[in-house]
Amino acid sequence: MLLNLENKVADFIKANSLFGSADRILLAVSGGADSTALLHAIRTLKNRNIVSADVLCAHLNHQLRPADAQLDEDFVIEQARALKFAIVAKRLDVRSFARKNKLSIETAARKLRIETLIDIAKNRKCNSVATAHHKNDNAETLLHRLVRGTGFRGLAGIWPARVFAEDIRFVRPLLSVTRDEIIEYLCERNLKWRRDHTNDDCTYTRNFIRHRLLPALQKDCTGSLVEQLSDLADSAGKFYTLVCNWAQKAWPQMADCSANMIKLNVQMFLAQPPSVKVELVRRSLTAVGSGQRDLTSRHFKRILKLAEQNVGRRKIELPAGFVVRREYGNLLFTREKKTTTPRGQISESAGVQVPGQTRFGQYVIEATALEADDCRIEKFKTEKTNFVEWFDLEKLKLPLEVRSRKAGDRFWPLGLDAEKKVGKFLTAAKVPHNLRRKLLIIQDSEKIILLWPIRMSQQAKITGRTKKILQLQITDTNPAH
């Protein structure tokens, strides 16, 4: 006969299809009360054929409490072998990882733990990773997020299942039970567990919420605050699922995606309901590689306000170098990377060898002099690219030089009837910010002949009377930046 906790876990696994068609499950076991209860409950459910997948246990030694940590590891290995489960034990250097990445011990441990579990799952061909999060953990997570600021997605708390890297699913079979139920189960089964005394240290945010904030709030509640927060998470999760479905339908029509940038059509974006807008912003940030841990509700509010302002070239800087910018009817999400060759190093001009090859910062300029006739000119026009441009050599006053843009620059753009200030031309042509940052000026001794990679000068264009052609091919050797 199954005990109460085992029945609840079995029902929760079934209701949420936690293991689905998984062939092998990786069970994360620390040796504490929660993971020990999960370990024995899964063993029982396997014996009853309620769980059919193979089970592999993983124990991660964080090496933060040298003597106790070794005893934890020995305990888990003994428990797993007694239940006839294979086990993998790994040691993590959390302190070094925290120092190297400038993280708190708490954050470093969590990040390293997730990365290691994913690696073990991939190497051992596990489809799912089961962790021992329960209702109290969910309540603490909600309160933590409320303190930081959150929306409906954050209020959904800990999800029963979540897909991480390489399609590895993290599942939480104990989310339907409380910590009190876990302790009761361990006592019913006469099971021992390890106690981590650092969990009593209230200098850690999670411990402060667990031992101080939750009990204080519970005093003013008529029912169980943990249960009430669990119900809130369930309701918020259902609402968030509806928001996601709406956003999924809207996304293809309004989003232009590339490897390093997401563009959202502002007009279509503003037509969405408020909650859908937030989800579209979250999706855009995720798509360009931004994590969520350092973002708060204040960041999202600023992005929404930016979208509503009918002003171009405004931007919001986010943590880790991510940027949101409004440009010409689009909301742009990208990450501003530091170039290997800082702009300051290429602010001075350099002579362009004609013919020959010239290096300027991260750019290589190759100049070639060609003989021309009417037939070849037409061919050049059809084969021209953004990286190759042709000029009437006899209209140029050599020598040529290359430089970065300066205030007050003027030139005569191809196709226009007069000279313009470069800044006004770029604005009128709606040249995006990422191209402006790459802009190079090529000039002869009298005038600018090329704004690369935007437009050449009317004063140097080839015609049917052109006899000699100057071909300039410009290569960006570091295009990712």
C-alpha positions as CSV (number, residue, x, y, z in Angstrom):
1,M,0.0,0.0,0.0
2,L,1.3,3.4,-1.0
3,L,1.7,6.1,1.7
4,N,0.0,9.5,1.4
5,L,3.1,11.3,0.0
6,E,3.7,8.5,-2.5
7,N,0.1,8.7,-3.7
8,K,0.4,12.5,-4.1
9,V,3.6,12.2,-6.0
10,A,2.2,9.5,-8.3
11,D,-0.8,11.6,-9.1
12,F,1.3,14.7,-9.7
13,I,3.6,12.8,-12.1
14,K,0.7,11.5,-14.0
15,A,-1.3,14.8,-14.1
16,N,1.7,16.8,-15.4
17,S,3.2,14.0,-17.6
18,L,6.5,14.6,-15.8
19,F,8.4,11.7,-17.2
20,G,6.5,11.2,-20.4
21,S,8.3,8.7,-22.6
22,A,11.7,9.2,-20.8
23,D,13.9,6.1,-20.9
24,R,16.2,7.3,-18.1
25,I,15.8,9.8,-15.3
26,L,18.6,11.5,-13.4
27,L,17.7,11.9,-9.8
28,A,19.5,14.8,-8.0
29,V,20.1,13.7,-4.4
30,S,21.9,15.9,-1.8
31,G,21.2,13.7,1.2
32,G,18.9,16.2,2.8
33,A,15.3,15.4,3.9
34,D,13.7,16.5,0.6
35,S,15.9,14.5,-1.8
36,T,16.0,11.5,0.5
37,A,12.2,11.4,0.4
38,L,12.2,11.8,-3.4
39,L,14.8,9.0,-3.7
40,H,12.7,6.5,-1.7
41,A,9.4,7.6,-3.2
42,I,10.7,7.0,-6.7
43,R,12.0,3.6,-5.7
44,T,8.6,2.6,-4.4
45,L,6.8,3.9,-7.5
46,K,9.3,1.9,-9.7
47,N,8.5,-1.2,-7.7
48,R,4.8,-0.6,-8.4
49,N,5.5,0.0,-12.1
50,I,4.1,3.5,-11.8
51,V,7.5,4.9,-12.9
52,S,8.9,2.7,-15.7
53,A,12.1,4.7,-16.7
54,D,15.5,3.6,-15.5
55,V,16.9,5.8,-12.7
56,L,20.4,7.2,-12.2
57,C,21.3,9.1,-9.1
58,A,23.6,12.2,-9.0
59,H,25.2,13.7,-6.0
60,L,27.1,17.0,-6.2
61,N,29.6,17.8,-3.5
62,H,29.9,21.6,-3.3
63,Q,32.9,21.4,-1.0
64,L,31.7,24.3,1.1
65,R,31.7,22.2,4.3
66,P,34.7,19.8,3.8
67,A,34.0,17.3,6.6
68,D,30.2,17.3,6.5
69,A,30.2,17.4,2.7
70,Q,32.2,14.1,2.6
71,L,29.7,12.5,5.0
72,D,26.8,13.7,2.8
73,E,28.4,12.1,-0.2
74,D,29.1,8.8,1.6
75,F,25.5,8.8,2.9
76,V,23.9,9.3,-0.6
77,I,26.2,6.7,-2.2
78,E,25.2,4.2,0.5
79,Q,21.5,5.0,0.1
80,A,21.5,4.7,-3.7
81,R,23.3,1.4,-3.7
82,A,21.0,0.0,-1.0
83,L,18.1,0.8,-3.4
84,K,20.0,-0.7,-6.3
85,F,20.3,2.6,-8.2
86,A,23.4,3.5,-10.1
87,I,25.0,6.8,-8.9
88,V,27.4,9.4,-10.2
89,A,29.2,11.7,-7.6
90,K,30.8,14.9,-8.7
91,R,32.8,17.5,-6.7
92,L,32.3,21.2,-7.5
93,D,34.6,24.0,-6.7
94,V,31.9,26.6,-5.9
95,R,34.2,29.1,-4.2
96,S,36.5,29.4,-7.2
97,F,33.6,29.5,-9.6
98,A,32.0,32.3,-7.6
99,R,35.3,34.4,-7.5
100,K,36.0,33.9,-11.2
101,N,32.5,34.9,-12.3
102,K,31.9,37.5,-9.5
103,L,28.9,35.8,-8.1
104,S,27.5,35.2,-4.6
105,I,28.2,31.7,-3.2
106,E,24.4,31.0,-3.4
107,T,24.1,32.0,-7.1
108,A,27.4,30.3,-8.1
109,A,26.3,27.0,-6.4
110,R,22.9,27.1,-8.2
111,K,24.5,27.9,-11.6
112,L,27.2,25.3,-11.4
113,R,24.8,22.7,-10.0
114,I,22.5,23.1,-13.0
115,E,25.3,23.1,-15.5
116,T,26.8,19.9,-14.0
117,L,23.4,18.1,-13.9
118,I,22.8,18.9,-17.5
119,D,26.3,17.6,-18.4
120,I,25.7,14.3,-16.5
121,A,22.3,13.9,-18.1
122,K,23.7,14.4,-21.6
123,N,26.6,12.0,-21.0
124,R,24.4,9.3,-19.5
125,K,21.6,9.8,-22.0
126,C,19.0,10.9,-19.4
127,N,15.9,12.6,-20.7
128,S,14.9,14.2,-17.5
129,V,16.5,15.5,-14.3
130,A,14.3,15.2,-11.2
131,T,14.9,17.6,-8.3
132,A,13.3,17.7,-4.9
133,H,11.6,21.1,-4.9
134,H,8.3,21.1,-2.9
135,K,5.5,23.5,-2.0
136,N,7.5,25.4,0.6
137,D,10.3,26.0,-1.9
138,N,7.6,27.3,-4.3
139,A,6.2,29.7,-1.7
140,E,9.7,31.0,-0.9
141,T,10.4,31.5,-4.6
142,L,7.2,33.6,-4.9
143,L,8.1,35.8,-2.0
144,H,11.6,36.2,-3.3
145,R,10.3,37.3,-6.7
146,L,7.8,39.7,-5.1
147,V,10.5,41.4,-3.2
148,R,12.6,41.9,-6.4
149,G,9.5,42.8,-8.5
150,T,7.8,40.3,-10.9
151,G,5.0,39.7,-13.3
152,F,2.6,36.8,-13.9
153,R,5.4,34.6,-15.2
154,G,7.3,35.1,-11.9
155,L,4.1,34.5,-9.9
156,A,3.8,31.1,-11.6
157,G,6.7,30.1,-9.2
158,I,8.5,26.8,-9.8
159,W,7.2,25.0,-12.9
160,P,6.5,21.2,-12.6
161,A,8.7,20.8,-15.7
162,R,11.0,23.1,-17.5
163,V,13.2,22.5,-20.6
164,F,16.9,23.5,-20.2
165,A,19.8,23.2,-22.6
166,E,20.0,20.3,-25.1
167,D,16.3,19.6,-24.5
168,I,17.0,18.3,-20.9
169,R,13.8,18.6,-18.8
170,F,14.0,19.4,-15.2
171,V,11.0,18.0,-13.3
172,R,9.8,18.5,-9.8
173,P,7.7,15.5,-8.6
174,L,7.4,16.8,-5.0
175,L,5.7,20.1,-5.9
176,S,2.4,18.7,-4.7
177,V,3.6,18.2,-1.1
178,T,4.8,20.4,1.8
179,R,8.0,20.1,3.9
180,D,5.9,18.9,6.8
181,E,4.5,16.1,4.7
182,I,8.1,15.2,3.7
183,I,9.2,14.9,7.3
184,E,6.1,12.9,8.2
185,Y,6.9,10.5,5.3
186,L,10.5,10.0,6.4
187,C,9.3,9.2,9.9
188,E,6.7,6.8,8.6
189,R,9.4,5.0,6.6
190,N,11.9,5.2,9.4
191,L,14.4,6.9,7.1
192,K,17.4,8.9,8.1
193,W,18.7,12.0,6.3
194,R,21.5,14.5,6.4
195,R,21.2,18.0,7.8
196,D,23.0,20.9,6.3
197,H,23.5,23.5,9.0
198,T,24.2,26.3,6.5
199,N,20.5,26.2,5.7
200,D,20.0,27.9,9.1
201,D,22.2,30.9,8.1
202,C,19.8,33.8,7.5
203,T,22.5,35.9,5.8
204,Y,21.4,33.9,2.7
205,T,18.2,35.4,1.2
206,R,16.5,32.1,0.8
207,N,17.1,31.1,4.4
208,F,15.9,34.5,5.6
209,I,12.6,34.1,3.7
210,R,12.2,30.5,5.1
211,H,13.0,31.1,8.7
212,R,12.0,34.8,9.2
213,L,9.7,36.2,6.6
214,L,7.3,33.2,5.9
215,P,6.7,32.5,9.7
216,A,6.1,36.2,10.3
217,L,3.5,36.4,7.5
218,Q,1.9,33.1,8.5
219,K,1.0,34.7,11.9
220,D,-1.5,37.0,10.1
221,C,-3.0,34.2,7.9
222,T,-6.1,32.2,8.8
223,G,-5.1,29.3,6.6
224,S,-1.7,27.9,5.4
225,L,0.3,30.6,3.6
226,V,2.3,27.9,1.8
227,E,-0.9,26.4,0.4
228,Q,-2.3,29.9,-0.5
229,L,0.9,30.8,-2.4
230,S,0.8,27.4,-4.1
231,D,-2.7,28.1,-5.3
232,L,-1.6,31.6,-6.5
233,A,1.3,30.0,-8.5
234,D,-1.1,27.5,-10.1
235,S,-3.5,30.3,-11.2
236,A,-0.7,32.5,-12.4
237,G,0.8,29.6,-14.3
238,K,-2.5,28.9,-16.1
239,F,-2.9,32.6,-17.0
240,Y,0.7,32.8,-18.2
241,T,0.1,29.8,-20.5
242,L,-2.7,31.7,-22.2
243,V,-0.4,34.7,-22.6
244,C,2.3,32.5,-24.1
245,N,-0.2,31.0,-26.6
246,W,-1.3,34.6,-27.7
247,A,2.4,35.7,-28.0
248,Q,3.2,32.6,-30.0
249,K,0.6,33.6,-32.6
250,A,1.7,37.2,-32.7
251,W,5.4,36.6,-32.9
252,P,5.9,35.4,-36.5
253,Q,4.1,38.5,-37.9
254,M,6.0,41.1,-35.9
255,A,9.4,39.7,-35.2
256,D,12.4,39.9,-37.5
257,C,15.1,37.6,-36.1
258,S,18.8,37.3,-36.8
259,A,21.7,35.8,-35.0
260,N,22.5,38.9,-33.0
261,M,19.4,41.1,-33.1
262,I,15.6,40.9,-32.8
263,K,13.4,43.6,-34.4
264,L,9.8,44.0,-33.3
265,N,7.4,46.0,-35.4
266,V,6.4,48.8,-32.9
267,Q,2.9,49.4,-34.4
268,M,2.0,45.7,-34.1
269,F,3.6,45.4,-30.7
270,L,1.6,48.3,-29.2
271,A,-1.6,46.7,-30.4
272,Q,-1.1,43.7,-28.1
273,P,-2.6,43.4,-24.6
274,P,-0.2,44.5,-21.8
275,S,0.7,41.0,-20.5
276,V,1.4,39.9,-24.1
277,K,3.7,42.8,-24.6
278,V,5.8,41.8,-21.5
279,E,6.0,38.3,-22.8
280,L,7.1,39.5,-26.3
281,V,9.9,41.6,-24.6
282,R,11.0,38.6,-22.6
283,R,11.1,36.4,-25.7
284,S,13.1,39.0,-27.5
285,L,15.7,39.3,-24.7
286,T,15.9,35.5,-24.4
287,A,16.5,35.2,-28.2
288,V,19.5,37.5,-28.1
289,G,21.0,35.7,-25.1
290,S,19.9,37.8,-22.1
291,G,19.2,35.9,-18.9
292,Q,16.3,36.8,-16.6
293,R,18.0,36.8,-13.2
294,D,19.4,40.3,-13.3
295,L,16.2,41.9,-14.9
296,T,13.5,43.4,-12.7
297,S,10.0,44.8,-13.4
298,R,11.6,48.2,-13.6
299,H,13.6,47.1,-16.7
300,F,10.4,45.8,-18.4
301,K,8.5,49.0,-17.6
302,R,11.2,51.1,-19.2
303,I,11.2,49.0,-22.3
304,L,7.4,49.3,-22.6
305,K,7.6,53.1,-22.1
306,L,10.3,53.3,-24.9
307,A,8.0,51.5,-27.3
308,E,5.2,54.0,-26.6
309,Q,7.4,57.0,-27.2
310,N,7.4,58.1,-30.9
311,V,11.0,59.2,-30.8
312,G,13.8,57.5,-32.7
313,R,17.3,56.6,-31.5
314,R,16.4,56.3,-27.8
315,K,17.9,53.3,-26.0
316,I,17.8,51.5,-22.7
317,E,20.9,49.8,-21.4
318,L,20.4,46.5,-19.6
319,P,22.7,44.3,-17.4
320,A,25.5,42.4,-19.2
321,G,25.7,44.8,-22.1
322,F,22.3,44.1,-23.6
323,V,20.5,47.1,-25.2
324,V,17.0,47.9,-26.4
325,R,16.6,50.6,-28.9
326,R,13.8,52.2,-30.9
327,E,14.6,52.9,-34.5
328,Y,12.3,53.8,-37.4
329,G,9.2,52.0,-36.3
330,N,11.1,49.0,-34.8
331,L,12.1,48.0,-31.3
332,L,15.6,46.5,-31.5
333,F,17.0,44.0,-29.0
334,T,20.7,43.3,-29.2
335,R,24.0,43.1,-27.2
336,E,26.6,45.8,-27.6
337,K,30.0,44.0,-27.7
338,K,33.3,45.6,-27.2
339,T,35.3,45.6,-30.4
340,T,38.8,44.0,-30.4
341,T,39.9,47.3,-32.0
342,P,38.5,50.2,-30.0
343,R,37.2,53.1,-32.0
344,G,39.8,55.4,-30.4
345,Q,42.5,53.4,-32.2
346,I,41.1,54.1,-35.6
347,S,40.0,57.8,-35.3
348,E,43.1,59.0,-37.1
349,S,43.1,58.8,-40.9
350,A,45.2,56.4,-42.9
351,G,46.3,56.6,-46.6
352,V,44.7,54.2,-49.0
353,Q,47.2,52.5,-51.3
354,V,46.0,52.7,-55.0
355,P,46.5,50.1,-56.2
356,G,47.2,48.0,-53.1
357,Q,45.9,46.8,-49.8
358,T,45.4,49.0,-46.7
359,R,44.7,47.8,-43.1
360,F,42.5,50.2,-41.0
361,G,41.5,48.8,-37.6
362,Q,39.5,45.7,-38.2
363,Y,39.0,46.5,-41.9
364,V,41.0,45.6,-45.0
365,I,40.6,47.9,-48.1
366,E,41.8,46.5,-51.4
367,A,42.1,49.1,-54.3
368,T,42.3,47.9,-57.9
369,A,42.6,50.1,-61.0
370,L,40.7,48.8,-64.1
371,E,40.2,49.7,-67.7
372,A,36.6,50.2,-68.6
373,D,34.3,50.2,-71.6
374,D,30.5,50.4,-71.8
375,C,29.9,46.7,-71.8
376,R,32.0,46.1,-68.7
377,I,30.4,49.0,-66.8
378,E,27.0,47.4,-67.2
379,K,28.4,44.2,-65.8
380,F,29.9,46.1,-62.8
381,K,26.5,47.6,-62.1
382,T,24.8,44.2,-62.0
383,E,27.5,42.5,-59.9
384,K,28.1,45.3,-57.3
385,T,27.7,44.4,-53.6
386,N,27.9,46.3,-50.3
387,F,31.5,45.2,-50.1
388,V,32.6,46.3,-53.5
389,E,32.2,49.8,-55.0
390,W,33.4,51.3,-58.3
391,F,34.4,54.9,-59.0
392,D,35.4,56.9,-62.1
393,L,39.1,57.2,-61.4
394,E,39.5,60.3,-63.5
395,K,37.0,62.1,-61.2
396,L,39.1,61.5,-58.1
397,K,41.9,63.7,-56.8
398,L,44.4,61.3,-55.3
399,P,45.6,60.4,-52.8
400,L,42.8,58.7,-51.0
401,E,42.5,58.3,-47.2
402,V,40.2,56.4,-44.9
403,R,39.0,57.6,-41.5
404,S,36.1,57.5,-39.1
405,R,33.2,60.0,-39.1
406,K,33.7,63.5,-37.8
407,A,31.2,66.2,-36.8
408,G,30.3,68.4,-39.7
409,D,31.1,65.9,-42.4
410,R,29.3,66.7,-45.7
411,F,29.0,64.7,-49.0
412,W,26.9,64.4,-52.1
413,P,25.0,61.1,-51.9
414,L,24.5,59.1,-55.1
415,G,21.1,59.7,-56.6
416,L,20.5,63.1,-54.8
417,D,20.7,66.5,-56.3
418,A,22.8,68.3,-53.7
419,E,25.4,68.0,-51.0
420,K,24.1,67.0,-47.5
421,K,25.5,66.8,-44.0
422,V,26.3,63.2,-43.3
423,G,24.3,63.1,-40.1
424,K,21.1,64.4,-41.8
425,F,21.6,62.0,-44.6
426,L,21.9,59.0,-42.3
427,T,18.7,60.1,-40.4
428,A,16.8,60.6,-43.7
429,A,17.9,57.3,-45.0
430,K,16.9,55.6,-41.7
431,V,20.3,53.9,-41.3
432,P,20.2,51.7,-38.2
433,H,22.5,52.3,-35.3
434,N,24.5,49.1,-35.8
435,L,25.5,50.2,-39.3
436,R,26.4,53.7,-38.1
437,R,28.8,52.3,-35.6
438,K,30.7,50.5,-38.5
439,L,30.7,53.6,-40.8
440,L,33.9,54.4,-42.6
441,I,34.7,57.5,-44.6
442,I,36.7,57.2,-47.8
443,Q,37.8,60.6,-49.3
444,D,40.1,62.0,-51.9
445,S,42.0,65.3,-51.5
446,E,38.8,67.3,-52.1
447,K,35.7,65.4,-51.1
448,I,34.1,62.3,-49.5
449,I,33.6,59.6,-52.1
450,L,32.2,56.8,-50.0
451,L,30.2,56.3,-46.8
452,W,30.9,52.6,-46.3
453,P,28.8,50.5,-46.3
454,I,25.9,52.9,-47.0
455,R,26.4,55.1,-50.1
456,M,29.0,56.3,-52.6
457,S,29.2,59.9,-53.9
458,Q,27.3,61.3,-56.9
459,Q,30.5,63.1,-57.8
460,A,32.5,59.9,-58.4
461,K,30.0,57.7,-60.1
462,I,30.8,55.8,-63.3
463,T,29.0,56.6,-66.6
464,G,29.1,55.6,-70.2
465,R,32.1,57.9,-70.7
466,T,34.2,56.4,-67.9
467,K,37.5,55.1,-69.2
468,K,39.3,54.1,-65.9
469,I,37.6,52.5,-62.9
470,L,38.8,52.4,-59.3
471,Q,37.4,49.3,-57.5
472,L,37.4,49.4,-53.7
473,Q,36.7,46.2,-51.8
474,I,36.3,46.5,-48.1
475,T,36.3,43.5,-45.8
476,D,35.4,43.5,-42.1
477,T,37.7,41.0,-40.5
478,N,35.6,40.9,-37.3
479,P,32.0,41.0,-38.5
480,A,30.6,39.7,-35.2
481,H,31.4,43.1,-33.7
